[in-house]
Amino acid sequence: GAALACPGRKVFAMESDGAGMYTLQSLWTQARERLDVVTVIFANRAYKILRGELKQMGIADPGPKAAAMLDLGDPDLDWVKLAEGMGVPGSRARRCEEFSDQLRDAIRRPGPRLIEAAL
């Protein structure tokens, strides 16, 4: 929405991999509409927000089956391939220096880009 409302400005979308699983189709929209969006996926391989919700409901230890459902590591998500499959160029940063370089590059280039920040 922000990229459509302000087409002359770079937009940054920053989310975890769990949240990204709920909004994956936004990458396709970014490519289709040629939106100037840099999406940063902070990949911690878990639905951490849902674990927090369980704790708020009084479930400190959800048990092995429920815990497995909160894990995004089996199989690992490849956000670079997911982005590219939606028409968005992607890259992966495993170190701060890599992230910094990739972010600078994404800012310089028009159109959508995704950076997976591996945590």
NORJOKA-V954815 format. One record per pair of residues at least 4 apart in sequence whose C-alpha atoms are under 8 Angstrom apart, sorted by the first residue. I is the first residue (numbers start at 0). J is the second residue. D is the distance in Angstrom with one decimal. If there is no record, write none. Layout:
((I & J & D) (I & J & D))
//
This chain:
((0 & 4 & 6.2) (1 & 5 & 6.0) (1 & 10 & 6.9) (2 & 6 & 5.3) (2 & 8 & 7.2) (2 & 9 & 7.3) (2 & 10 & 6.0) (2 & 34 & 6.1) (2 & 35 & 6.5) (2 & 36 & 6.8) (3 & 34 & 7.3) (6 & 34 & 7.5) (6 & 35 & 7.4) (8 & 35 & 7.3) (9 & 35 & 5.4) (9 & 36 & 6.0) (9 & 37 & 7.5) (9 & 106 & 7.4) (10 & 35 & 6.3) (10 & 36 & 4.7) (10 & 37 & 6.3) (11 & 36 & 5.7) (11 & 37 & 4.9) (11 & 38 & 5.9) (11 & 39 & 7.5) (12 & 36 & 7.1) (12 & 37 & 6.2) (12 & 38 & 4.6) (12 & 39 & 6.1) (13 & 38 & 5.9) (13 & 39 & 4.8) (13 & 40 & 6.2) (13 & 41 & 7.5) (14 & 18 & 6.1) (14 & 19 & 6.3) (14 & 38 & 7.8) (14 & 39 & 6.4) (14 & 40 & 5.2) (14 & 41 & 6.1) (15 & 19 & 6.1) (15 & 40 & 5.3) (15 & 41 & 4.5) (15 & 42 & 5.8) (15 & 43 & 7.1) (16 & 20 & 6.3) (16 & 40 & 5.7) (16 & 41 & 5.9) (16 & 42 & 4.9) (16 & 43 & 6.8) (16 & 44 & 6.6) (16 & 45 & 7.4) (16 & 46 & 7.7) (17 & 21 & 7.2) (17 & 44 & 7.4) (17 & 45 & 6.2) (17 & 46 & 4.9) (17 & 47 & 7.5) (17 & 71 & 7.5) (18 & 22 & 6.8) (18 & 46 & 7.7) (19 & 23 & 5.7) (19 & 40 & 7.1) (23 & 27 & 7.7) (24 & 28 & 6.6) (24 & 85 & 7.9) (25 & 29 & 6.1) (26 & 30 & 6.3) (26 & 82 & 6.4) (26 & 85 & 6.0) (26 & 86 & 7.6) (26 & 87 & 6.6) (26 & 111 & 8.0) (27 & 31 & 6.0) (27 & 85 & 4.7) (27 & 86 & 6.4) (27 & 87 & 7.4) (28 & 32 & 5.9) (28 & 33 & 8.0) (28 & 34 & 8.0) (29 & 33 & 5.6) (29 & 34 & 4.9) (29 & 35 & 7.6) (29 & 36 & 7.1) (29 & 87 & 7.6) (29 & 110 & 7.9) (29 & 111 & 6.0) (30 & 34 & 6.6) (30 & 85 & 7.0) (30 & 86 & 5.5) (30 & 87 & 5.8) (30 & 110 & 7.6) (30 & 111 & 6.3) (31 & 86 & 7.9) (33 & 110 & 5.5) (33 & 111 & 6.6) (34 & 110 & 5.3) (34 & 111 & 5.7) (35 & 109 & 5.7) (35 & 110 & 4.1) (35 & 111 & 5.1) (36 & 110 & 6.3) (36 & 111 & 4.6) (36 & 112 & 6.4) (37 & 105 & 6.6) (37 & 106 & 7.4) (37 & 111 & 5.7) (37 & 112 & 4.9) (37 & 113 & 5.8) (37 & 114 & 7.6) (38 & 111 & 7.6) (38 & 112 & 6.2) (38 & 113 & 4.6) (38 & 114 & 6.3) (39 & 113 & 5.8) (39 & 114 & 4.8) (39 & 115 & 5.9) (39 & 116 & 6.9) (40 & 78 & 7.8) (40 & 113 & 7.4) (40 & 114 & 6.2) (40 & 115 & 4.8) (40 & 116 & 5.9) (41 & 115 & 6.2) (41 & 116 & 4.9) (41 & 117 & 6.3) (41 & 118 & 6.6) (42 & 115 & 6.5) (42 & 116 & 5.9) (42 & 117 & 5.0) (42 & 118 & 5.6) (43 & 117 & 6.8) (43 & 118 & 5.2) (44 & 70 & 6.2) (44 & 71 & 4.5) (44 & 72 & 5.2) (44 & 75 & 7.4) (44 & 76 & 7.9) (45 & 69 & 5.7) (45 & 70 & 4.5) (45 & 71 & 4.8) (45 & 72 & 7.1) (46 & 50 & 6.7) (46 & 69 & 5.0) (46 & 70 & 6.4) (46 & 71 & 7.0) (47 & 51 & 6.4) (47 & 69 & 7.3) (48 & 52 & 6.3) (49 & 53 & 6.3) (49 & 69 & 7.2) (50 & 54 & 6.4) (50 & 69 & 7.1) (51 & 55 & 6.3) (52 & 56 & 6.4) (53 & 57 & 6.5) (53 & 58 & 5.2) (53 & 59 & 7.0) (53 & 61 & 7.5) (54 & 58 & 4.9) (54 & 59 & 5.0) (61 & 65 & 5.6) (61 & 66 & 5.9) (62 & 66 & 5.9) (63 & 67 & 6.0) (64 & 68 & 6.5) (65 & 69 & 6.7) (66 & 70 & 6.7) (71 & 75 & 6.4) (71 & 76 & 7.1) (72 & 76 & 7.0) (77 & 81 & 6.2) (78 & 82 & 5.9) (78 & 89 & 7.6) (78 & 115 & 6.2) (79 & 83 & 6.1) (79 & 88 & 7.5) (79 & 89 & 4.7) (79 & 90 & 5.6) (79 & 91 & 6.7) (79 & 113 & 7.2) (79 & 114 & 7.5) (79 & 115 & 6.9) (80 & 84 & 5.9) (80 & 89 & 7.4) (81 & 85 & 6.5) (82 & 86 & 6.4) (82 & 87 & 5.0) (82 & 88 & 6.4) (82 & 89 & 6.0) (82 & 113 & 6.7) (83 & 87 & 4.9) (83 & 88 & 5.3) (83 & 89 & 6.3) (87 & 111 & 5.9) (87 & 112 & 5.7) (87 & 113 & 6.8) (88 & 111 & 7.2) (88 & 112 & 5.3) (88 & 113 & 6.3) (89 & 112 & 5.8) (89 & 113 & 4.5) (89 & 114 & 5.7) (89 & 115 & 7.6) (90 & 101 & 7.4) (90 & 113 & 6.4) (90 & 114 & 5.0) (90 & 115 & 6.2) (91 & 98 & 7.8) (91 & 114 & 5.6) (91 & 115 & 4.6) (91 & 116 & 6.0) (91 & 117 & 7.0) (92 & 97 & 5.2) (92 & 98 & 5.0) (92 & 101 & 7.5) (92 & 114 & 7.0) (92 & 115 & 6.1) (92 & 116 & 5.0) (92 & 117 & 6.1) (93 & 97 & 6.7) (93 & 98 & 7.4) (93 & 116 & 6.3) (93 & 117 & 5.2) (93 & 118 & 7.3) (94 & 98 & 6.4) (95 & 99 & 6.1) (96 & 100 & 6.2) (97 & 101 & 6.1) (98 & 102 & 5.9) (98 & 114 & 7.7) (98 & 116 & 6.9) (99 & 103 & 6.2) (100 & 104 & 6.3) (101 & 105 & 6.1) (101 & 114 & 7.2) (102 & 106 & 6.2) (102 & 114 & 7.5) (103 & 107 & 6.3) (104 & 108 & 6.4) (105 & 109 & 7.7) (105 & 112 & 6.1))
//
